[in-house]
Amino acid sequence: MKLSGLRLAVVGPLPPPAGGMANQTRQLADKLSAEGVRVELVQTNAPYRPAWAGRIRGLRAFARLLPYLAALWRAAGRNDLMHVMANSGWSWHLFAAPAIRIARLRGCPVIVNYRGGEAADFLQGHAIRVRSTMARASLLVVPSGFLQEVFGRFGMSAEVLPNAVDVERFSPTPRREVGHAPHLIVTRNLEALYDNETAIRAMAILRVRYPQARLTVAGEGPERERLIALVTQLGLQDAVSFVGRLDRAGVAELYARADAMLNPSRVDNTPNSVLEALACGVPVVSTRVGGVPFLVSDGTTALLVPPGDPAAMAAAVIRLFDTPGLVEQLHRQGLEHVSQFAWPKVRQRLAVVYGSVLSGTDNPGTSV
């Protein structure tokens, strides 16, 4: 299918704050616009209008929801197709479900692009309602085989549409000699499910082997003060830096200075941070949770460890730097693996998906 000239409504959050789904929504809209698609963005996290309404607890939901519903109604009436970025929990009920129902009312085909590592828990309690709403959608797409299996367990079929990685921004830089001073990074928000504590405790173990090792944590969230206190408790003030939430350029620059990336998450789907690290040629040590084993292969494109185990994470880092040739192997095979997530490949798959929905074809196939 030729994408040029397609009128497409893209529904989802936008930065700020930067995050996986917000970044993917922004990137999708920008890439498709460059292909000649007439993209209309319907933002689920638009600023409150008037601004003061966002400061009043009982008024906030209506101040955002009513303009959002009006924007959905207009967009569904003047576009050929709607692409909805969806997530679990309240996000599904407030934003994705209304978009699907309004698109159906206005006769606009709708693709639901569901993401989030907590889908299984969410569907456990809401599968009936989700199935009822999805019956009004044209197609469900997910970024990983992991989520495809999750939805299959609850009686819903899904096609895999991989996340796109901006390989122009996230590109490899020359590796440096690590010695006793490896620079490790974490690029996940400071929330309990991302378990930054495990990375910090692993750092305390690593400092015995690498006395000048450093850890940079890029992200914000409710765990910040607790994690700073933990760093002080462990005596790591000179080793661990919290740099806050970085924009995409800042994250790319951080990868250029990193020797390895740690992903200590307890729950995950298809973390863009892992793909971006691979695109930068940075070796990844990640927990073996959710969709991560569908994304990378242990010992081939990354090193995988159990969740909540600082000793195992530290041991994997030591193995990475102490095994001759392992850094170079992960660097080379990671770059080869991530090439399938570059925009030209994802664009080709997206064109097949859009074409199948617009033509009424039930199965768009699985080729990229």
C-alpha positions, 0 to 999 in steps of 0.5 A: 500500500502507498502511504502517501495521501492517507488521512490518519488520526493518531491517538496517544500521549506526547512528550513531555514527559518523555516515555516509551509510548509518548516517544513512539507516538511522536515518532510514528506521527513524524515518520508517517508525515515524512512519508506524505501521510496527512496525520492528525494527532489527538493527544491523550495528555493535552494540557488542561484548558483552562490551566487552573482546572488542572489544579482542582481535583474534582475538575481535572478529569472533565477538563481533559476528557471533554475536549479529548472526546470532542477531538476524537469525534472530529478526527474520526469524521475526517480521516480514513483510519484511526491508530490508537496507542493503548495501555493498561489500567485507567488509560485503557478505560479513559482514552483507548476505549472511547476512541474505539467506540467513537471511531466505530460510531463514525464509521472510521476503521480503527487499529489498536496498538496495545503495549505495556508489560502489565497487560496480563494482570489487567486482562485478568480482571477486565478481559470481558470488557476489553473483548467487548470493546475490541469487537468494535476495532478492525485490528489489534497490533502489539509490539512483541510476541510476548503480548501476542501470547498474552492476548491469545490466552484471553481469546483475542488475536493480535498481529505483531507490529514492532516498535521503530528505533531511530537508528539515525539518532541512536547509533554506535560510537567507538568503544573504549577500554573499561579497565577498573572504571566501567560506566554503567547506565540505567534509563528507566523512570524511578518507579517501583516496577523498574526496580532501580534499587537492584541496579544500585545494590548491584553497583555496591557489589561491583565496586569491590571488583571495579573500584572506580565504576560509575552508575548514571541513572536517567529518569524521574519518579516517586522513588527518587528520594528513597533511592538517593537515601539508599545510595547514601546508606551504601556509601555510593555517593561518589559512584551513583549520579541521578541526572533526571529525565533526559530528552532523546538527544540527552539519552543518545549522548548518555549512551555514547559515554556508557560501557553497559546498560542495566535494565533491572525492571520487574515488569516489562514488554518491549523496552525501547531503552533496550533497543536504543542501547543495542542501536548504540552498540552498548551491551545490555544486562537485563532482567529476564521478565515479560517480553524481554526474552522475546526481544533479546537472546541471553548470551547472544544479544544481551545478558539476562538475569533473574529479577530482584537479584543484585548479585546476579546482575553484578555477576553478569556485569563482571562476566561481560567485562572479564570474558575476552571478546564478549563485549565485542560479540554483544556489540556486533550481534546487538547491532545486527539484531536491532536493524529489524527495528529500523524505520524502513522495515517497520514502515513496510510492515505498517503499510501492509497492516494499514492496507489490510484494514482499509481493504477489509482483509482479515489477515495482514500476514506476518512478514516484515 
